[in-house]
């Protein structure tokens, strides 16, 4: 099949690579404009763009696809992208974590299907992996769906379910779901060559929205339960990285275990910080054993190594 692919991060790049390897003809890639990144804030191409350029695939990077945008530059780029889509021959547009809204004018050109990293209608929106872990979901998966103007509201074409492991972080679950989505989209297009896939409307019940994760969410409030905090630490690994302050120093916390033991100590109080007990911190209910930490300018370290260079005795996390 001839495919236009729209996507931006590594999750999408894996799907693009799988389609390319499966013999699909990728006639055009849409991806977000290069963004500043790193300490030097130099412009970096998206993972999707890097794959496309390495395989001599045409790339467009409009700021918007809305031709009615009040911003003149965005509208001009949208018109140019629309004209290019009308000019080329393709069978289907595949979308994965593109990050731009596809207007009706784009959706009406050819069939358009999306790879979404959740069991719709749960966790429509920008951060389904983060939110599934944060909320303690037992399962997640990938939904291949028809694109429409609503936010992840289209009919479902394929669904596969997986279990979220108690040790999964957003990083590990992302990789699992990216591989699953890549396999599923190849299967979906192969099936579409022989006829349309059955489209099942999403249920009206069970709709939740996965809001984009903000950096301010990563500050841990030890008045919460140990179980809630442990999930947040996994959900915010690798971005934005859960953290708390000790004596004015911002400490990132990359791993922790929730303990049932309660204490009369105030939330945030360090209960133990030694080789025998590890780093234990009082919470609103239960306690957290911190297993991997990082001080400012330092490396991520196991708790025992961290304690060799950062004393925590009698301190309190703010």
Secondary structure, DSSP 8 states (H G I E B T S, - for coil): -EEEEEE-SHHHHHHHHHHHHTT-EEEEEE----EEETTTTEEE--HHHHHHHHTT--EE--S-S-TT-SSHHHHHHHHHHHHHHHHS--SEEEEES--S---HHHHTTSEEEEEESSSTTTTEES-HHHHHHHTT-SEEEEEEEE--SSTT-S-EEEEEEEE--TT--HHHHHHHHHHHHHHHHHHHHHHHTTS----B---SSS--EE----GGGGB--TTSBHHHHHHHHHHTTTTT--EEEETTEEEEEEEEEEE----SS-TTBEEEEETTTEEEEE-SBSEEEEEEEE-TTS--EEHHHHHHHS--TT-BB-
